[in-house]
Amino acid sequence: MSSHQANHISFGTDGFRGIIARDFTYDVVRKTAQGMADYIAYKYMRMEKPTVAVGYDRRFMSDLFARTLAEVMAANGLNVTLSSTPLPTPAVSLLTTKGYGIGVVITASHNSHYYNGIKVKQNGRSAPPSVTADIENYVAKAVPMKPTGAPVPMKDFRPAYIEYLNSRVNAAKTLAKLPGPVVIDFMHGVGAETASIFNSKNVIKLRDRHDPLFGGMAPEPVEKNLQELVAAVKKHKALFGVALDGDADRFALVSDKGVYMTPCQTAPLILEHLLATGKYKGKVAQAVSMGYLTKRIARLVNLPFEETLVGFKYIAEKMLNEDVTFGVEESGGYTWKGNLPERDGSLTALFFMDMIVKTGKTVSALYAEIEKKYGKSAFIRRDFKLEKAIPNKHSFAVKIKKKLPKLLLGHKITETNTIDGLKIVLDNDWWVLMRPSGTEPLLRTYAETDTQESTKKFLEIAFKLIDHK
């Protein structure tokens, strides 16, 4: 996330972010651009330098920050092309499989309007931690070159992205066959820039207007921000509603009954539909903060199952190097085999439209089948403020682990996972994850049981374990 020191930027779970005019300034953008150029010069010393595509979202000054970044990289002799329009982050990831060696996006994703940030893309996904760590080191020492004044070439990259989406799901054909309306909430984000793929009498668009203030709320597709979408689904008797975040890589689902579906409920719908085609035999990879329904599905059909650190880049790495059928993370990032190893909100929306057309069933009917077969899921995430930051996640996890009782909520503990905080799993698959931020005095807790009451109890127990440390 953000750093208050102008001479040090840190790429967190996905990119560097900071408050505009405080942590995120023209100077920081120039320094970062130079650091990236220095990294490229060193990394590709004896090889042809990669071409660079620069995109940006709809935030305040994103276009100007993107131009500044592109000009500094171009001054270093790099072949840079700047997007002529705001662009979804997955579109920039796509460009890194279409002739561009590196993609850079000016975006703060789902954060509030006063943030901006930078994401780096490579091989169709977020640059891996080894690359971003190297870039951070070069940025710290960078002395930005002065732009030459020559204009940076610009291009409209939207058609390439729309073509990619259509190659995965034939949008026009699917939209025409929808048995009723679908509501798409763009949350004033960049997904609306390629919304032409959803042009149909069957699609109702919300908050697609360009508003750098995002209507006064963070463009994050979580339940508290989706009241307008829920109301529209009910009003129009829609098949379902979807929401995309500020840079259009995250996806949220609202059922035909106007019920917000958590990622732990959305993921099994996707996985079950994929497996029904009979084409998929690979691993299910999910963030350690995800649920047990996908695990139960994998178990039933004997698919390998693995949990990763939180951050889609860890799933992307698995998808590039292993046979992975389905990848998912708790904040609403989904991808599956045959796509880029990247989360993509618009593609997931098309997938659900296709699912409804092919099954002839509603989202609530499909989910009722999941519940009947695999059980219920009540997932809650809660962030607690702490007095001071916990600097070492692993030692924190080991300390708590040592003092765990034999039983929690009347069940035996069968697993304790310390890859990213501490995840405690009970003998009936119920689980709680305690994950300190590392950079700020914040503890993220996640839990899933089969009722809201039990999940709330589990979170309270978890917090007490920390309180008395």
C-alpha positions as semicolon CSV with decimal commas, in nm:
position;residue;x (nm);y (nm);z (nm)
1;M;0,000;0,000;0,000
2;S;0,113;0,358;0,053
3;S;0,440;0,482;0,191
4;H;0,489;0,825;0,347
5;Q;0,848;0,849;0,234
6;A;0,881;0,990;-0,113
7;N;1,206;0,799;-0,159
8;H;1,055;0,458;-0,088
9;I;0,763;0,296;-0,261
10;S;0,633;-0,049;-0,182
11;F;0,429;-0,274;-0,410
12;G;0,188;-0,448;-0,172
13;T;-0,057;-0,726;-0,258
14;D;-0,110;-0,563;-0,599
15;G;0,072;-0,239;-0,671
16;F;0,179;0,077;-0,494
17;R;-0,089;0,315;-0,370
18;G;-0,086;0,647;-0,193
19;I;-0,290;0,958;-0,118
20;I;-0,278;1,203;-0,409
21;A;-0,055;1,509;-0,340
22;R;0,084;1,350;-0,023
23;D;0,229;1,008;-0,109
24;F;0,133;1,001;-0,474
25;T;0,285;1,300;-0,656
26;Y;0,443;1,380;-0,992
27;D;0,783;1,336;-0,826
28;V;0,692;0,986;-0,706
29;V;0,560;0,897;-1,053
30;R;0,880;1,024;-1,222
31;K;1,101;0,840;-0,972
32;T;0,902;0,519;-1,019
33;A;0,919;0,551;-1,399
34;Q;1,296;0,600;-1,379
35;G;1,333;0,305;-1,139
36;M;1,141;0,084;-1,385
37;A;1,358;0,207;-1,674
38;D;1,677;0,137;-1,472
39;Y;1,547;-0,209;-1,383
40;I;1,474;-0,281;-1,751
41;A;1,819;-0,150;-1,858
42;Y;1,987;-0,386;-1,610
43;K;1,760;-0,687;-1,664
44;Y;1,776;-0,670;-2,045
45;M;2,139;-0,554;-2,069
46;R;2,230;-0,782;-2,359
47;M;1,884;-0,832;-2,502
48;E;1,627;-0,631;-2,688
49;K;1,445;-0,404;-2,443
50;P;1,075;-0,485;-2,393
51;T;0,815;-0,246;-2,530
52;V;0,596;-0,080;-2,267
53;A;0,219;-0,018;-2,267
54;V;0,088;0,243;-2,023
55;G;-0,278;0,252;-1,920
56;Y;-0,473;0,446;-1,659
57;D;-0,812;0,446;-1,487
58;R;-1,078;0,718;-1,447
59;R;-0,937;0,873;-1,132
60;F;-0,848;1,237;-1,080
61;M;-0,535;1,317;-1,288
62;S;-0,470;0,951;-1,383
63;D;-0,428;1,051;-1,748
64;L;-0,170;1,319;-1,655
65;F;0,021;1,085;-1,422
66;A;0,023;0,821;-1,697
67;R;0,163;1,069;-1,951
68;T;0,435;1,178;-1,703
69;L;0,535;0,816;-1,642
70;A;0,538;0,738;-2,016
71;E;0,751;1,046;-2,095
72;V;1,020;0,953;-1,841
73;M;1,034;0,594;-1,967
74;A;1,053;0,720;-2,328
75;A;1,336;0,959;-2,229
76;N;1,529;0,643;-2,130
77;G;1,506;0,519;-2,486
78;L;1,223;0,273;-2,424
79;N;0,955;0,210;-2,684
80;V;0,642;0,327;-2,495
81;T;0,279;0,346;-2,611
82;L;0,024;0,534;-2,401
83;S;-0,343;0,440;-2,398
84;S;-0,557;0,715;-2,553
85;T;-0,846;0,636;-2,314
86;P;-0,893;0,509;-1,958
87;L;-0,854;0,130;-1,967
88;P;-0,949;-0,167;-1,746
89;T;-0,649;-0,320;-1,570
90;P;-0,712;-0,668;-1,728
91;A;-0,681;-0,498;-2,069
92;V;-0,326;-0,387;-1,982
93;S;-0,248;-0,742;-1,865
94;L;-0,375;-0,864;-2,203
95;L;-0,137;-0,628;-2,387
96;T;0,159;-0,802;-2,219
97;T;0,063;-1,116;-2,413
98;K;0,019;-0,921;-2,740
99;G;0,366;-0,786;-2,809
100;Y;0,423;-0,557;-2,510
101;G;0,687;-0,683;-2,266
102;I;0,566;-0,475;-1,971
103;G;0,238;-0,305;-1,884
104;V;0,201;-0,022;-1,632
105;V;-0,136;0,100;-1,504
106;I;-0,203;0,419;-1,312
107;T;-0,481;0,306;-1,077
108;A;-0,569;0,276;-0,710
109;S;-0,816;0,000;-0,792
110;H;-1,099;-0,009;-0,534
111;N;-0,960;0,262;-0,302
112;S;-1,130;0,595;-0,232
113;H;-1,109;0,879;-0,484
114;Y;-0,824;1,057;-0,305
115;Y;-0,587;0,763;-0,370
116;N;-0,394;0,679;-0,682
117;G;-0,137;0,413;-0,756
118;I;0,070;0,207;-0,997
119;K;0,037;-0,159;-1,099
120;V;0,297;-0,344;-1,306
121;K;0,194;-0,623;-1,545
122;Q;0,392;-0,893;-1,723
123;N;0,300;-1,218;-1,908
124;G;-0,072;-1,148;-1,877
125;R;-0,074;-1,092;-1,501
126;S;0,062;-0,883;-1,212
127;A;0,441;-0,880;-1,205
128;P;0,561;-1,138;-0,951
129;P;0,708;-1,030;-0,613
130;S;1,065;-1,098;-0,734
131;V;1,019;-0,835;-1,009
132;T;0,841;-0,573;-0,794
133;A;1,106;-0,613;-0,520
134;D;1,378;-0,541;-0,778
135;I;1,185;-0,241;-0,911
136;E;1,146;-0,103;-0,554
137;N;1,526;-0,116;-0,508
138;Y;1,587;0,069;-0,835
139;V;1,318;0,330;-0,755
140;A;1,486;0,408;-0,420
141;K;1,808;0,511;-0,605
142;A;1,648;0,659;-0,918
143;V;1,730;1,005;-1,051
144;P;1,462;1,079;-1,313
145;M;1,570;1,177;-1,665
146;K;1,415;1,486;-1,816
147;P;1,155;1,412;-2,088
148;T;1,277;1,496;-2,438
149;G;0,961;1,684;-2,528
150;A;0,884;1,441;-2,812
151;P;0,522;1,322;-2,800
152;V;0,466;0,965;-2,675
153;P;0,273;0,752;-2,929
154;M;-0,088;0,686;-2,827
155;K;-0,330;0,409;-2,912
156;D;-0,688;0,307;-2,834
157;F;-0,641;-0,038;-2,681
158;R;-1,010;-0,101;-2,608
159;P;-1,087;-0,294;-2,931
160;A;-0,815;-0,553;-2,853
161;Y;-0,966;-0,613;-2,509
162;I;-1,323;-0,640;-2,643
163;E;-1,198;-0,889;-2,902
164;Y;-1,038;-1,096;-2,622
165;L;-1,362;-1,098;-2,421
166;N;-1,559;-1,205;-2,728
167;S;-1,310;-1,485;-2,795
168;R;-1,398;-1,629;-2,452
169;V;-1,777;-1,574;-2,457
170;N;-1,966;-1,466;-2,770
171;A;-2,123;-1,157;-2,612
172;A;-2,382;-1,064;-2,878
173;K;-2,510;-1,421;-2,904
174;T;-2,524;-1,472;-2,525
175;L;-2,689;-1,134;-2,456
176;A;-2,958;-1,202;-2,719
177;K;-3,046;-1,533;-2,552
178;L;-3,077;-1,397;-2,197
179;P;-3,429;-1,479;-2,070
180;G;-3,454;-1,147;-1,883
181;P;-3,259;-0,836;-1,780
182;V;-2,917;-0,824;-1,611
183;V;-2,800;-0,518;-1,416
184;I;-2,434;-0,410;-1,433
185;D;-2,303;-0,157;-1,180
186;F;-1,977;-0,001;-1,301
187;M;-1,938;0,200;-0,978
188;H;-1,821;0,492;-1,201
189;G;-1,510;0,285;-1,272
190;V;-1,314;0,211;-1,586
191;G;-1,521;-0,100;-1,676
192;A;-1,766;0,143;-1,836
193;E;-1,500;0,233;-2,097
194;T;-1,550;-0,109;-2,262
195;A;-1,920;-0,140;-2,174
196;S;-2,012;-0,147;-2,544
197;I;-1,965;-0,525;-2,525
198;F;-2,273;-0,527;-2,298
199;N;-2,491;-0,316;-2,532
200;S;-2,826;-0,496;-2,536
201;K;-3,188;-0,433;-2,442
202;N;-3,130;-0,704;-2,179
203;V;-2,861;-0,509;-1,993
204;I;-2,931;-0,223;-1,751
205;K;-2,620;-0,014;-1,674
206;L;-2,572;0,169;-1,344
207;R;-2,312;0,432;-1,250
208;D;-2,137;0,417;-1,588
209;R;-2,080;0,795;-1,602
210;H;-1,720;0,918;-1,555
211;D;-1,705;1,059;-1,199
212;P;-1,358;1,093;-1,039
213;L;-1,531;1,111;-0,697
214;F;-1,706;0,776;-0,759
215;G;-2,038;0,911;-0,635
216;G;-1,892;0,972;-0,290
217;M;-1,799;0,611;-0,206
218;A;-1,498;0,389;-0,269
219;P;-1,547;0,191;-0,594
220;E;-1,522;-0,138;-0,403
221;P;-1,787;-0,400;-0,483
222;V;-1,864;-0,505;-0,126
223;E;-2,213;-0,540;0,019
224;K;-2,235;-0,201;0,193
225;N;-2,161;-0,021;-0,139
226;L;-2,415;-0,213;-0,351
227;Q;-2,752;-0,094;-0,220
228;E;-2,829;0,075;-0,553
229;L;-2,753;-0,247;-0,741
230;V;-2,967;-0,459;-0,505
231;A;-3,259;-0,214;-0,547
232;A;-3,224;-0,219;-0,929
233;V;-3,220;-0,602;-0,940
234;K;-3,543;-0,613;-0,739
235;K;-3,710;-0,329;-0,933
236;H;-3,636;-0,478;-1,276
237;K;-3,689;-0,842;-1,164
238;A;-3,342;-0,905;-1,307
239;L;-3,177;-1,244;-1,358
240;F;-2,887;-1,114;-1,148
241;G;-2,676;-0,807;-1,085
242;V;-2,301;-0,761;-1,109
243;A;-2,064;-0,490;-0,988
244;L;-1,710;-0,414;-1,103
245;D;-1,452;-0,223;-0,898
246;G;-1,267;0,096;-0,997
247;D;-1,020;-0,073;-1,235
248;A;-1,263;-0,351;-1,338
249;D;-1,065;-0,655;-1,230
250;R;-1,290;-0,743;-0,934
251;F;-1,642;-0,879;-0,960
252;A;-1,938;-0,902;-0,720
253;L;-2,267;-1,087;-0,768
254;V;-2,624;-1,013;-0,655
255;S;-2,875;-1,295;-0,705
256;D;-3,217;-1,271;-0,874
257;K;-3,364;-1,240;-0,522
258;G;-3,157;-0,925;-0,461
259;V;-2,921;-1,105;-0,224
260;Y;-2,550;-1,012;-0,221
261;M;-2,346;-1,328;-0,278
262;T;-2,012;-1,343;-0,097
263;P;-1,705;-1,459;-0,294
264;C;-1,727;-1,784;-0,090
265;Q;-2,073;-1,836;-0,249
266;T;-1,987;-1,702;-0,596
267;A;-1,673;-1,915;-0,644
268;P;-1,850;-2,255;-0,611
269;L;-2,107;-2,145;-0,873
270;I;-1,825;-2,082;-1,122
271;L;-1,631;-2,398;-1,033
272;E;-1,935;-2,627;-1,048
273;H;-2,033;-2,488;-1,390
274;L;-1,676;-2,529;-1,523
275;L;-1,661;-2,890;-1,403
276;A;-2,003;-2,970;-1,554
277;T;-1,848;-2,924;-1,901
278;G;-1,614;-3,219;-1,831
279;K;-1,317;-3,028;-1,977
280;Y;-1,132;-2,943;-1,657
281;K;-0,909;-3,173;-1,453
282;G;-0,653;-2,936;-1,298
283;K;-0,591;-2,789;-0,956
284;V;-0,816;-2,547;-0,766
285;A;-0,596;-2,265;-0,632
286;Q;-0,740;-2,015;-0,389
287;A;-0,624;-1,751;-0,142
288;V;-0,602;-1,870;0,218
289;S;-0,886;-1,621;0,295
290;M;-1,133;-1,815;0,077
291;G;-1,403;-2,067;0,169
292;Y;-1,469;-2,436;0,207
293;L;-1,737;-2,497;-0,060
294;T;-1,476;-2,491;-0,340
295;K;-1,260;-2,722;-0,125
296;R;-1,552;-2,965;-0,087
297;I;-1,618;-2,961;-0,463
298;A;-1,249;-3,032;-0,535
299;R;-1,250;-3,310;-0,275
300;L;-1,559;-3,475;-0,426
301;V;-1,416;-3,489;-0,779
302;N;-1,057;-3,562;-0,669
303;L;-0,907;-3,238;-0,798
304;P;-0,581;-3,116;-0,637
305;F;-0,650;-2,820;-0,406
306;E;-0,405;-2,557;-0,280
307;E;-0,422;-2,239;-0,074
308;T;-0,191;-1,946;-0,147
309;L;-0,091;-1,622;0,023
310;V;-0,345;-1,340;-0,013
311;G;-0,293;-1,153;-0,342
312;F;-0,396;-1,261;-0,690
313;K;-0,034;-1,260;-0,811
314;Y;0,029;-1,583;-0,616
315;I;-0,260;-1,755;-0,795
316;A;-0,142;-1,613;-1,129
317;E;0,203;-1,765;-1,072
318;K;0,044;-2,109;-1,017
319;M;-0,168;-2,068;-1,330
320;L;0,140;-1,990;-1,539
321;N;0,346;-2,281;-1,405
322;E;0,094;-2,554;-1,323
323;D;-0,228;-2,704;-1,457
324;V;-0,484;-2,493;-1,270
325;T;-0,854;-2,519;-1,353
326;F;-0,978;-2,235;-1,135
327;G;-0,818;-1,953;-0,935
328;V;-1,000;-1,734;-0,684
329;E;-0,932;-1,480;-0,410
330;E;-1,159;-1,343;-0,139
331;S;-1,186;-0,987;-0,269
332;G;-1,372;-1,095;-0,584
333;G;-1,096;-1,202;-0,825
334;Y;-1,176;-1,501;-1,047
335;T;-1,011;-1,670;-1,343
336;W;-1,012;-2,015;-1,498
337;K;-0,811;-2,221;-1,745
338;G;-0,808;-2,082;-2,100
339;N;-0,806;-1,717;-1,986
340;L;-0,525;-1,487;-1,882
341;P;-0,384;-1,570;-1,537
342;E;-0,556;-1,250;-1,421
343;R;-0,880;-1,156;-1,247
344;D;-1,128;-0,991;-1,482
345;G;-1,466;-0,842;-1,382
346;S;-1,615;-0,807;-1,732
347;L;-1,520;-1,161;-1,830
348;T;-1,674;-1,300;-1,510
349;A;-1,995;-1,105;-1,586
350;L;-2,009;-1,263;-1,935
351;F;-1,944;-1,606;-1,781
352;F;-2,251;-1,569;-1,554
353;M;-2,467;-1,459;-1,848
354;D;-2,349;-1,764;-2,042
355;M;-2,416;-1,986;-1,739
356;I;-2,777;-1,866;-1,711
357;V;-2,834;-1,918;-2,086
358;K;-2,681;-2,267;-2,084
359;T;-2,842;-2,398;-1,764
360;G;-3,178;-2,222;-1,802
361;K;-3,171;-2,170;-1,423
362;T;-3,157;-1,864;-1,200
363;V;-2,858;-1,781;-0,979
364;S;-3,063;-1,856;-0,666
365;A;-3,172;-2,196;-0,805
366;L;-2,812;-2,283;-0,900
367;Y;-2,689;-2,177;-0,557
368;A;-2,964;-2,379;-0,383
369;E;-2,822;-2,686;-0,562
370;I;-2,472;-2,601;-0,434
371;E;-2,604;-2,569;-0,075
372;K;-2,791;-2,897;-0,097
373;K;-2,484;-3,079;-0,227
374;Y;-2,203;-2,912;-0,032
375;G;-2,359;-2,726;0,264
376;K;-2,421;-2,363;0,358
377;S;-2,166;-2,082;0,370
378;A;-2,188;-1,776;0,593
379;F;-1,868;-1,576;0,541
380;I;-1,779;-1,253;0,720
381;R;-1,467;-1,038;0,704
382;R;-1,398;-0,788;0,980
383;D;-1,104;-0,551;1,022
384;F;-0,996;-0,457;1,374
385;K;-0,785;-0,153;1,462
386;L;-0,490;-0,238;1,688
387;E;-0,288;-0,017;1,920
388;K;0,028;-0,082;1,721
389;A;0,123;-0,268;1,402
390;I;0,227;-0,634;1,426
391;P;0,552;-0,634;1,227
392;N;0,606;-1,010;1,199
393;K;0,306;-1,212;1,077
394;H;0,474;-1,546;1,129
395;S;0,584;-1,498;1,491
396;F;0,236;-1,358;1,566
397;A;0,082;-1,677;1,418
398;V;0,318;-1,908;1,609
399;K;0,240;-1,732;1,943
400;I;-0,137;-1,767;1,900
401;K;-0,103;-2,125;1,775
402;K;0,080;-2,225;2,096
403;K;-0,209;-2,125;2,318
404;L;-0,502;-2,265;2,120
405;P;-0,748;-2,480;2,314
406;K;-0,829;-2,837;2,196
407;L;-1,183;-2,734;2,096
408;L;-1,333;-2,420;1,940
409;L;-1,712;-2,381;1,909
410;G;-1,735;-2,744;2,027
411;H;-1,521;-2,877;1,740
412;K;-1,169;-3,013;1,718
413;I;-0,900;-2,810;1,545
414;T;-0,773;-3,019;1,253
415;E;-0,541;-2,771;1,081
416;T;-0,344;-2,455;1,154
417;N;-0,206;-2,281;0,848
418;T;0,058;-2,010;0,896
419;I;0,138;-1,911;0,535
420;D;-0,031;-1,568;0,572
421;G;-0,126;-1,500;0,933
422;L;-0,297;-1,786;1,118
423;K;-0,583;-1,989;0,972
424;I;-0,754;-2,229;1,211
425;V;-0,964;-2,504;1,050
426;L;-1,208;-2,718;1,250
427;D;-1,312;-3,080;1,187
428;N;-1,632;-2,965;1,009
429;D;-1,437;-2,730;0,771
430;W;-1,535;-2,413;0,963
431;W;-1,241;-2,175;0,973
432;V;-1,112;-1,841;1,092
433;L;-0,812;-1,646;0,957
434;M;-0,628;-1,377;1,155
435;R;-0,406;-1,172;0,928
436;P;-0,214;-0,868;1,057
437;S;-0,153;-0,594;0,802
438;G;0,223;-0,573;0,865
439;T;0,235;-0,207;0,761
440;E;-0,048;-0,053;0,965
441;P;-0,209;-0,123;1,306
442;L;-0,480;-0,339;1,157
443;L;-0,586;-0,700;1,198
444;R;-0,792;-0,851;0,918
445;T;-1,009;-1,139;1,033
446;Y;-1,212;-1,370;0,811
447;A;-1,437;-1,658;0,915
448;E;-1,683;-1,901;0,757
449;T;-1,934;-2,138;0,919
450;D;-2,282;-2,249;0,812
451;T;-2,470;-1,967;0,997
452;Q;-2,414;-1,594;1,049
453;E;-2,440;-1,644;1,429
454;S;-2,164;-1,908;1,442
455;T;-1,940;-1,699;1,213
456;K;-1,981;-1,391;1,436
457;K;-1,902;-1,604;1,744
458;F;-1,592;-1,741;1,573
459;L;-1,467;-1,389;1,494
460;E;-1,522;-1,284;1,856
461;I;-1,326;-1,587;1,983
462;A;-1,044;-1,506;1,739
463;F;-1,024;-1,145;1,855
464;K;-1,011;-1,255;2,221
465;L;-0,716;-1,481;2,140
466;I;-0,527;-1,175;2,018
467;D;-0,639;-0,938;2,288
468;H;-0,485;-1,151;2,559
469;K;-0,159;-1,216;2,380
